[in-house]
């Protein structure tokens, strides 16, 4: 296994340290291609393999995670045996779910724990404090799907935190939601419910909007801080680019700076592959929640959302229910907008309605 590159930010938490524990969870993947790509010259076969949702390299990784379980007095809540697995977006990490700026408003983990729900926020491989492998051949969307599948198996078998979970709900933002979408297609029995933030299946504006974020190799953006990071790891190069990528409408100006200072990396592999995983999941039968900002230009196919979010009915045709919420005056990063309070409330209502 390639050596891990130390992450530059310390673990953040607005939640009581007594409720939470930091974990390093071993996960692994097996190559699914006939061709060997590792240590070979780059060629078009890499693109074709990635487009085919292949795993290009067999390897083992450590996935950094933070498990927070509410105190005993909340353990009788229905949600005490339902684990929320939280997956961040590209250029974020697990700390996005436990915001330190006004945590009483914006901390997803804090509110869910207060309501009695345990949470497991993970760093995707290649982000946060997880292993940093090859940013093209390995840290790509199908590898995310495969490692999250391995994680889910471990959770079902009681191999994480010493507890076997009755129900698992995956909550994903952006590429985290796309990972959930693809996981539901490939492994429809992995999850009991899915909560998607900030995606649709309209790809017409995805790459123009993505490029408008002005990403560049992290080692070039800040050589002093990120000089050791391989060039296949990217992040927004300017505050303006980050603002365009993540914000629109109504939000606190201070949280924009907080977001800038705590941003993480996107990989070239993830950037190449994520649209291939916006798929139909015809065999998933649990309930599905989709929340999206009405000014999410990346996934709304334009400046404002129209019919795009309602494609969830066709993409999850056998889902138990479809709960769709479009948040006004809100850009891509819903949880950092003023609509975060309503997003969290709507998700809690969704979970309680379905007895999670």
C-alpha positions as a LaTeX table, in Angstrom:
\begin{tabular}{lrrr}
\hline
Residue & $x$ (\AA) & $y$ (\AA) & $z$ (\AA) \\
\hline
Unk1 & 0.00 & 0.00 & 0.00 \\
Unk2 & 1.29 & 3.46 & $-0.85$ \\
Unk3 & 2.15 & 5.69 & 2.10 \\
Unk4 & $-0.47$ & 8.00 & 3.45 \\
Unk5 & 0.06 & 11.71 & 3.01 \\
Unk6 & $-0.70$ & 13.48 & 6.30 \\
Unk7 & $-3.75$ & 15.71 & 6.10 \\
Unk8 & $-3.17$ & 19.36 & 6.85 \\
Unk9 & $-6.20$ & 20.03 & 9.05 \\
Unk10 & $-6.77$ & 18.58 & 12.49 \\
Unk11 & $-10.02$ & 16.78 & 13.19 \\
Unk12 & $-12.76$ & 19.26 & 13.93 \\
Unk13 & $-15.72$ & 18.61 & 16.20 \\
Unk14 & $-18.56$ & 20.69 & 17.54 \\
Unk15 & $-19.91$ & 17.57 & 19.26 \\
Unk16 & $-18.94$ & 16.45 & 22.75 \\
Unk17 & $-15.76$ & 14.38 & 22.64 \\
Unk18 & $-17.43$ & 11.93 & 25.01 \\
Unk19 & $-19.94$ & 10.97 & 22.31 \\
Unk20 & $-17.44$ & 10.39 & 19.52 \\
Unk21 & $-14.45$ & 8.27 & 18.62 \\
Unk22 & $-12.06$ & 8.56 & 15.70 \\
Unk23 & $-11.55$ & 5.34 & 13.76 \\
Unk24 & $-9.28$ & 4.04 & 11.04 \\
Unk25 & $-11.19$ & 1.37 & 9.16 \\
Unk26 & $-9.36$ & $-1.02$ & 6.80 \\
Unk27 & $-11.02$ & $-1.39$ & 3.40 \\
Unk28 & $-9.78$ & $-2.98$ & 0.19 \\
Unk29 & $-10.60$ & $-3.37$ & $-3.49$ \\
Unk30 & $-9.68$ & $-5.89$ & $-6.18$ \\
Unk31 & $-8.80$ & $-4.99$ & $-9.75$ \\
Unk32 & $-11.59$ & $-5.81$ & $-12.22$ \\
Unk33 & $-9.73$ & $-5.05$ & $-15.46$ \\
Unk34 & $-7.84$ & $-7.57$ & $-17.57$ \\
Unk35 & $-5.19$ & $-4.95$ & $-18.34$ \\
Unk36 & $-2.53$ & $-3.75$ & $-15.92$ \\
Unk37 & $-2.43$ & 0.05 & $-15.62$ \\
Unk38 & $-0.27$ & 0.62 & $-12.56$ \\
Unk39 & 3.28 & 1.76 & $-13.39$ \\
Unk40 & 2.40 & 1.86 & $-17.08$ \\
Unk41 & 2.39 & 4.89 & $-19.44$ \\
Unk42 & $-0.91$ & 6.73 & $-19.50$ \\
Unk43 & $-3.09$ & 5.73 & $-22.45$ \\
Unk44 & $-6.70$ & 5.83 & $-23.66$ \\
Unk45 & $-7.35$ & 2.47 & $-22.03$ \\
Unk46 & $-7.41$ & 4.27 & $-18.68$ \\
Unk47 & $-10.35$ & 6.41 & $-19.80$ \\
Unk48 & $-12.24$ & 3.43 & $-21.20$ \\
Unk49 & $-11.70$ & 1.42 & $-18.03$ \\
Unk50 & $-12.82$ & 4.31 & $-15.82$ \\
Unk51 & $-15.88$ & 4.88 & $-18.01$ \\
Unk52 & $-16.70$ & 1.19 & $-17.62$ \\
Unk53 & $-16.78$ & 1.56 & $-13.83$ \\
Unk54 & $-13.76$ & $-0.68$ & $-13.39$ \\
Unk55 & $-11.31$ & $-0.95$ & $-10.50$ \\
Unk56 & $-7.87$ & $-0.42$ & $-12.04$ \\
Unk57 & $-5.64$ & $-1.30$ & $-9.08$ \\
Unk58 & $-5.94$ & $-3.87$ & $-6.29$ \\
Unk59 & $-5.06$ & $-2.26$ & $-2.98$ \\
Unk60 & $-5.87$ & $-1.89$ & 0.71 \\
Unk61 & $-6.57$ & 1.45 & 2.37 \\
Unk62 & $-7.43$ & 3.00 & 5.70 \\
Unk63 & $-10.64$ & 4.99 & 5.81 \\
Unk64 & $-10.71$ & 7.66 & 8.48 \\
Unk65 & $-14.08$ & 8.00 & 10.21 \\
Unk66 & $-15.71$ & 9.58 & 13.21 \\
Unk67 & $-18.39$ & 7.57 & 15.02 \\
Unk68 & $-20.70$ & 9.57 & 17.28 \\
Unk69 & $-23.27$ & 7.75 & 19.42 \\
Unk70 & $-25.76$ & 9.72 & 21.53 \\
Unk71 & $-25.64$ & 9.40 & 25.31 \\
Unk72 & $-27.60$ & 6.68 & 27.09 \\
Unk73 & $-30.67$ & 8.79 & 27.73 \\
Unk74 & $-31.28$ & 8.98 & 23.98 \\
Unk75 & $-30.75$ & 5.28 & 23.39 \\
Unk76 & $-34.48$ & 4.45 & 23.62 \\
Unk77 & $-35.16$ & 6.60 & 20.58 \\
Unk78 & $-36.19$ & 4.62 & 17.51 \\
Unk79 & $-33.12$ & 5.91 & 15.71 \\
Unk80 & $-30.70$ & 4.49 & 18.27 \\
Unk81 & $-30.27$ & 1.37 & 16.12 \\
Unk82 & $-30.15$ & 3.28 & 12.84 \\
Unk83 & $-26.71$ & 4.44 & 11.75 \\
Unk84 & $-26.36$ & 7.39 & 9.43 \\
Unk85 & $-23.27$ & 6.97 & 7.22 \\
Unk86 & $-22.26$ & 10.47 & 6.07 \\
Unk87 & $-20.30$ & 10.89 & 2.82 \\
Unk88 & $-18.90$ & 14.30 & 1.90 \\
Unk89 & $-18.56$ & 15.91 & $-1.51$ \\
Unk90 & $-15.49$ & 16.45 & $-3.67$ \\
Unk91 & $-13.06$ & 18.97 & $-2.14$ \\
Unk92 & $-14.61$ & 18.34 & 1.29 \\
Unk93 & $-14.00$ & 15.83 & 4.07 \\
Unk94 & $-15.93$ & 14.36 & 7.01 \\
Unk95 & $-15.72$ & 17.65 & 8.93 \\
Unk96 & $-18.34$ & 19.23 & 6.64 \\
Unk97 & $-20.98$ & 17.33 & 8.65 \\
Unk98 & $-19.83$ & 18.86 & 11.95 \\
Unk99 & $-19.43$ & 22.54 & 11.12 \\
Unk100 & $-17.78$ & 24.63 & 13.81 \\
Unk101 & $-19.20$ & 27.90 & 12.51 \\
Unk102 & $-22.49$ & 28.30 & 14.43 \\
Unk103 & $-22.68$ & 24.56 & 15.09 \\
Unk104 & $-26.06$ & 24.92 & 16.76 \\
Unk105 & $-27.36$ & 25.78 & 13.27 \\
Unk106 & $-25.10$ & 24.02 & 10.80 \\
Unk107 & $-23.74$ & 20.87 & 12.50 \\
Unk108 & $-25.58$ & 17.91 & 11.00 \\
Unk109 & $-23.87$ & 15.53 & 13.42 \\
Unk110 & $-24.75$ & 17.67 & 16.43 \\
Unk111 & $-28.44$ & 17.88 & 15.54 \\
Unk112 & $-28.79$ & 14.22 & 14.57 \\
Unk113 & $-27.05$ & 13.08 & 17.76 \\
Unk114 & $-29.32$ & 15.36 & 19.78 \\
Unk115 & $-32.31$ & 13.67 & 18.12 \\
Unk116 & $-30.93$ & 10.25 & 19.07 \\
Unk117 & $-29.36$ & 9.19 & 15.77 \\
Unk118 & $-25.81$ & 7.76 & 15.72 \\
Unk119 & $-23.62$ & 9.01 & 12.87 \\
Unk120 & $-20.51$ & 7.74 & 11.12 \\
Unk121 & $-18.87$ & 10.49 & 9.07 \\
Unk122 & $-16.18$ & 9.11 & 6.77 \\
Unk123 & $-13.31$ & 10.52 & 4.73 \\
Unk124 & $-13.41$ & 9.01 & 1.26 \\
Unk125 & $-10.08$ & 7.45 & 0.31 \\
Unk126 & $-7.94$ & 10.33 & $-0.95$ \\
Unk127 & $-9.53$ & 12.87 & 1.39 \\
Unk128 & $-9.16$ & 14.06 & 4.96 \\
Unk129 & $-7.18$ & 11.63 & 7.07 \\
Unk130 & $-7.75$ & 8.58 & 4.88 \\
Unk131 & $-5.06$ & 6.98 & 2.70 \\
Unk132 & $-3.93$ & 9.03 & $-0.30$ \\
Unk133 & $-3.40$ & 6.64 & $-3.24$ \\
Unk134 & $-2.91$ & 7.40 & $-6.95$ \\
Unk135 & $-5.29$ & 10.28 & $-7.70$ \\
Unk136 & $-6.24$ & 9.02 & $-11.17$ \\
Unk137 & $-6.05$ & 5.24 & $-11.23$ \\
Unk138 & $-7.30$ & 4.64 & $-7.69$ \\
Unk139 & $-9.14$ & 7.59 & $-6.09$ \\
Unk140 & $-12.06$ & 7.51 & $-8.53$ \\
Unk141 & $-15.79$ & 7.02 & $-8.19$ \\
Unk142 & $-15.99$ & 3.25 & $-8.66$ \\
Unk143 & $-13.33$ & 2.85 & $-5.98$ \\
Unk144 & $-15.50$ & 5.01 & $-3.70$ \\
Unk145 & $-18.46$ & 2.72 & $-4.39$ \\
Unk146 & $-16.38$ & $-0.41$ & $-3.73$ \\
Unk147 & $-14.83$ & 0.86 & $-0.49$ \\
Unk148 & $-18.16$ & 2.13 & 0.85 \\
Unk149 & $-19.67$ & $-1.28$ & 0.02 \\
Unk150 & $-16.85$ & $-2.91$ & 2.00 \\
Unk151 & $-17.51$ & $-0.49$ & 4.87 \\
Unk152 & $-21.24$ & $-1.33$ & 4.85 \\
Unk153 & $-20.43$ & $-5.04$ & 5.04 \\
Unk154 & $-18.22$ & $-4.39$ & 8.06 \\
Unk155 & $-20.97$ & $-2.36$ & 9.73 \\
Unk156 & $-23.52$ & $-5.12$ & 9.12 \\
Unk157 & $-21.13$ & $-7.67$ & 10.62 \\
Unk158 & $-20.33$ & $-5.66$ & 13.74 \\
Unk159 & $-16.71$ & $-5.04$ & 12.70 \\
Unk160 & $-16.81$ & $-1.28$ & 13.30 \\
Unk161 & $-17.19$ & 0.10 & 16.81 \\
Unk162 & $-18.23$ & $-3.28$ & 18.17 \\
Unk163 & $-21.91$ & $-2.95$ & 17.21 \\
Unk164 & $-24.13$ & $-4.56$ & 14.58 \\
Unk165 & $-26.55$ & $-2.01$ & 13.14 \\
Unk166 & $-30.18$ & $-2.89$ & 12.43 \\
Unk167 & $-30.60$ & $-0.18$ & 9.82 \\
Unk168 & $-28.15$ & 1.88 & 7.78 \\
Unk169 & $-29.06$ & 5.15 & 6.07 \\
Unk170 & $-26.53$ & 6.66 & 3.70 \\
Unk171 & $-26.50$ & 10.47 & 3.59 \\
Unk172 & $-24.41$ & 11.82 & 0.71 \\
Unk173 & $-23.60$ & 15.27 & $-0.61$ \\
Unk174 & $-22.60$ & 15.83 & $-4.25$ \\
Unk175 & $-20.13$ & 13.07 & $-5.17$ \\
Unk176 & $-21.12$ & 11.41 & $-1.89$ \\
Unk177 & $-24.71$ & 11.33 & $-3.17$ \\
Unk178 & $-23.52$ & 10.07 & $-6.56$ \\
Unk179 & $-21.64$ & 7.29 & $-4.77$ \\
Unk180 & $-24.89$ & 6.41 & $-2.97$ \\
Unk181 & $-26.75$ & 6.38 & $-6.28$ \\
Unk182 & $-24.25$ & 4.00 & $-7.89$ \\
Unk183 & $-24.08$ & 1.86 & $-4.74$ \\
Unk184 & $-27.87$ & 1.46 & $-4.86$ \\
Unk185 & $-27.59$ & 0.17 & $-8.42$ \\
Unk186 & $-24.70$ & $-2.21$ & $-7.82$ \\
Unk187 & $-25.59$ & $-3.35$ & $-4.28$ \\
Unk188 & $-29.29$ & $-2.58$ & $-3.78$ \\
Unk189 & $-29.49$ & $-4.48$ & $-0.49$ \\
Unk190 & $-26.68$ & $-2.54$ & 1.21 \\
Unk191 & $-28.84$ & 0.32 & 2.47 \\
Unk192 & $-32.19$ & 0.74 & 4.16 \\
Unk193 & $-32.71$ & 4.34 & 3.03 \\
Unk194 & $-30.86$ & 6.97 & 1.02 \\
Unk195 & $-30.63$ & 10.73 & 1.59 \\
Unk196 & $-29.21$ & 12.63 & $-1.41$ \\
Unk197 & $-28.02$ & 16.24 & $-1.22$ \\
Unk198 & $-27.12$ & 18.40 & $-4.19$ \\
Unk199 & $-27.49$ & 16.16 & $-7.25$ \\
Unk200 & $-29.76$ & 15.60 & $-10.21$ \\
Unk201 & $-29.33$ & 13.56 & $-13.37$ \\
Unk202 & $-29.14$ & 16.52 & $-15.76$ \\
Unk203 & $-25.55$ & 16.59 & $-17.02$ \\
Unk204 & $-25.88$ & 19.54 & $-19.42$ \\
Unk205 & $-24.24$ & 22.07 & $-17.09$ \\
Unk206 & $-22.14$ & 19.78 & $-14.94$ \\
Unk207 & $-18.76$ & 20.18 & $-16.56$ \\
Unk208 & $-19.03$ & 23.90 & $-17.42$ \\
Unk209 & $-20.13$ & 24.60 & $-13.84$ \\
Unk210 & $-17.44$ & 22.28 & $-12.50$ \\
Unk211 & $-14.74$ & 24.07 & $-14.48$ \\
Unk212 & $-16.04$ & 27.46 & $-13.31$ \\
Unk213 & $-14.83$ & 26.48 & $-9.84$ \\
Unk214 & $-11.28$ & 27.14 & $-11.14$ \\
Unk215 & $-9.66$ & 24.03 & $-9.70$ \\
Unk216 & $-5.92$ & 23.51 & $-10.00$ \\
Unk217 & $-3.38$ & 21.05 & $-8.58$ \\
Unk218 & $-3.25$ & 21.66 & $-4.82$ \\
Unk219 & 0.56 & 21.69 & $-4.86$ \\
Unk220 & 0.40 & 24.73 & $-7.18$ \\
Unk221 & $-2.38$ & 26.48 & $-5.25$ \\
Unk222 & $-0.40$ & 26.50 & $-1.99$ \\
Unk223 & 3.11 & 25.00 & $-2.35$ \\
Unk224 & 4.00 & 25.65 & 1.30 \\
Unk225 & 0.98 & 23.79 & 2.65 \\
Unk226 & 0.34 & 21.21 & $-0.08$ \\
Unk227 & 3.64 & 20.87 & $-1.89$ \\
Unk228 & 3.85 & 17.15 & $-1.10$ \\
Unk229 & 0.41 & 16.40 & $-2.55$ \\
Unk230 & 0.56 & 14.74 & $-6.03$ \\
Unk231 & $-0.69$ & 16.88 & $-8.94$ \\
Unk232 & $-3.69$ & 14.59 & $-9.46$ \\
Unk233 & $-5.16$ & 16.11 & $-6.28$ \\
Unk234 & $-6.90$ & 19.41 & $-6.99$ \\
Unk235 & $-8.76$ & 22.15 & $-5.19$ \\
Unk236 & $-10.24$ & 25.57 & $-5.94$ \\
Unk237 & $-7.49$ & 28.06 & $-6.65$ \\
Unk238 & $-9.39$ & 31.24 & $-5.69$ \\
Unk239 & $-12.06$ & 32.26 & $-3.21$ \\
Unk240 & $-14.14$ & 33.49 & $-6.13$ \\
Unk241 & $-14.03$ & 30.08 & $-7.80$ \\
Unk242 & $-15.06$ & 28.35 & $-4.58$ \\
Unk243 & $-17.91$ & 30.83 & $-4.13$ \\
Unk244 & $-19.22$ & 30.16 & $-7.64$ \\
Unk245 & $-18.97$ & 26.40 & $-7.12$ \\
Unk246 & $-20.72$ & 26.23 & $-3.76$ \\
Unk247 & $-22.84$ & 29.28 & $-2.93$ \\
Unk248 & $-25.81$ & 31.23 & $-4.27$ \\
Unk249 & $-28.74$ & 33.03 & $-2.73$ \\
Unk250 & $-28.93$ & 33.34 & 1.05 \\
Unk251 & $-25.99$ & 32.52 & 3.35 \\
Unk252 & $-23.73$ & 34.08 & 5.98 \\
Unk253 & $-20.62$ & 35.71 & 4.48 \\
Unk254 & $-18.56$ & 34.32 & 7.37 \\
Unk255 & $-19.32$ & 30.72 & 6.44 \\
Unk256 & $-17.85$ & 31.32 & 2.98 \\
Unk257 & $-14.47$ & 32.06 & 4.56 \\
Unk258 & $-14.87$ & 29.10 & 6.91 \\
Unk259 & $-15.51$ & 26.88 & 3.90 \\
Unk260 & $-12.48$ & 28.28 & 2.07 \\
Unk261 & $-10.16$ & 27.66 & 4.99 \\
Unk262 & $-11.38$ & 24.08 & 5.53 \\
Unk263 & $-11.62$ & 22.95 & 1.91 \\
Unk264 & $-10.09$ & 19.63 & 0.93 \\
Unk265 & $-9.20$ & 17.98 & $-2.38$ \\
Unk266 & $-10.87$ & 16.62 & $-5.47$ \\
Unk267 & $-9.01$ & 14.01 & $-7.49$ \\
Unk268 & $-8.55$ & 13.86 & $-11.23$ \\
Unk269 & $-9.95$ & 10.33 & $-11.11$ \\
Unk270 & $-13.14$ & 11.48 & $-9.38$ \\
Unk271 & $-13.53$ & 14.43 & $-11.76$ \\
Unk272 & $-13.25$ & 12.14 & $-14.79$ \\
Unk273 & $-15.67$ & 9.51 & $-13.50$ \\
Unk274 & $-18.44$ & 10.97 & $-11.38$ \\
Unk275 & $-20.99$ & 11.50 & $-14.18$ \\
Unk276 & $-20.75$ & 7.83 & $-15.17$ \\
Unk277 & $-22.30$ & 7.02 & $-11.79$ \\
Unk278 & $-25.44$ & 9.11 & $-12.21$ \\
Unk279 & $-27.50$ & 6.02 & $-12.95$ \\
Unk280 & $-30.78$ & 4.21 & $-12.53$ \\
Unk281 & $-31.10$ & 2.01 & $-9.45$ \\
Unk282 & $-34.03$ & $-0.20$ & $-10.51$ \\
Unk283 & $-33.75$ & $-2.74$ & $-7.68$ \\
Unk284 & $-33.44$ & $-0.42$ & $-4.68$ \\
Unk285 & $-36.66$ & $-0.61$ & $-2.65$ \\
Unk286 & $-36.03$ & 1.62 & 0.35 \\
Unk287 & $-37.21$ & 5.22 & 0.71 \\
Unk288 & $-35.25$ & 7.99 & $-1.04$ \\
Unk289 & $-34.93$ & 11.65 & $-0.04$ \\
Unk290 & $-33.50$ & 14.26 & $-2.42$ \\
Unk291 & $-32.71$ & 17.81 & $-1.37$ \\
Unk292 & $-31.29$ & 20.37 & $-3.80$ \\
Unk293 & $-30.86$ & 24.14 & $-3.91$ \\
Unk294 & $-32.96$ & 25.99 & $-6.47$ \\
Unk295 & $-29.80$ & 27.78 & $-7.64$ \\
Unk296 & $-27.50$ & 24.76 & $-7.84$ \\
Unk297 & $-26.14$ & 25.62 & $-11.29$ \\
Unk298 & $-24.00$ & 22.45 & $-11.40$ \\
Unk299 & $-26.94$ & 20.06 & $-11.22$ \\
Unk300 & $-29.96$ & 22.18 & $-12.16$ \\
Unk301 & $-28.99$ & 22.41 & $-15.84$ \\
Unk302 & $-29.01$ & 26.20 & $-15.66$ \\
Unk303 & $-29.31$ & 29.06 & $-13.22$ \\
Unk304 & $-32.46$ & 27.68 & $-11.58$ \\
Unk305 & $-33.82$ & 24.19 & $-11.02$ \\
Unk306 & $-36.90$ & 23.19 & $-12.94$ \\
Unk307 & $-37.98$ & 19.60 & $-13.47$ \\
Unk308 & $-34.51$ & 18.07 & $-12.90$ \\
Unk309 & $-34.91$ & 16.82 & $-9.29$ \\
Unk310 & $-38.07$ & 14.90 & $-10.16$ \\
Unk311 & $-36.04$ & 12.44 & $-12.23$ \\
Unk312 & $-35.56$ & 10.63 & $-8.92$ \\
Unk313 & $-38.87$ & 8.88 & $-9.62$ \\
Unk314 & $-37.43$ & 7.30 & $-12.77$ \\
Unk315 & $-33.98$ & 6.66 & $-11.34$ \\
Unk316 & $-35.37$ & 4.82 & $-8.30$ \\
Unk317 & $-38.55$ & 3.28 & $-9.80$ \\
Unk318 & $-39.11$ & 0.73 & $-7.02$ \\
Unk319 & $-38.27$ & 2.99 & $-4.08$ \\
Unk320 & $-40.74$ & 2.77 & $-1.23$ \\
Unk321 & $-41.25$ & 6.54 & $-1.36$ \\
Unk322 & $-39.67$ & 9.55 & $-3.05$ \\
Unk323 & $-39.34$ & 12.72 & $-0.97$ \\
Unk324 & $-38.12$ & 15.72 & $-2.99$ \\
Unk325 & $-37.30$ & 19.13 & $-1.51$ \\
Unk326 & $-36.09$ & 22.14 & $-3.49$ \\
Unk327 & $-34.68$ & 24.90 & $-1.29$ \\
Unk328 & $-35.12$ & 28.51 & $-2.32$ \\
Unk329 & $-32.22$ & 30.98 & $-2.39$ \\
Unk330 & $-29.77$ & 28.08 & $-2.11$ \\
Unk331 & $-26.73$ & 26.97 & $-4.10$ \\
Unk332 & $-24.93$ & 23.64 & $-4.30$ \\
Unk333 & $-23.63$ & 23.44 & $-0.73$ \\
Unk334 & $-27.06$ & 23.32 & 0.94 \\
Unk335 & $-25.81$ & 22.63 & 4.45 \\
Unk336 & $-23.86$ & 25.93 & 4.53 \\
Unk337 & $-26.84$ & 28.06 & 3.47 \\
Unk338 & $-29.64$ & 29.52 & 5.57 \\
Unk339 & $-31.82$ & 26.66 & 4.30 \\
Unk340 & $-29.69$ & 24.19 & 6.32 \\
Unk341 & $-32.16$ & 24.36 & 9.21 \\
Unk342 & $-35.03$ & 23.30 & 6.94 \\
Unk343 & $-32.91$ & 20.62 & 5.24 \\
Unk344 & $-32.12$ & 19.02 & 8.59 \\
Unk345 & $-35.75$ & 19.28 & 9.74 \\
Unk346 & $-37.02$ & 17.75 & 6.50 \\
Unk347 & $-34.55$ & 14.87 & 6.78 \\
Unk348 & $-35.58$ & 14.19 & 10.37 \\
Unk349 & $-39.22$ & 14.12 & 9.31 \\
Unk350 & $-38.33$ & 11.73 & 6.47 \\
Unk351 & $-36.50$ & 9.40 & 8.85 \\
Unk352 & $-39.21$ & 9.44 & 11.50 \\
Unk353 & $-41.97$ & 8.93 & 8.93 \\
Unk354 & $-40.27$ & 5.72 & 7.82 \\
Unk355 & $-39.57$ & 4.59 & 11.40 \\
Unk356 & $-35.81$ & 5.04 & 11.25 \\
\hline
\end{tabular}
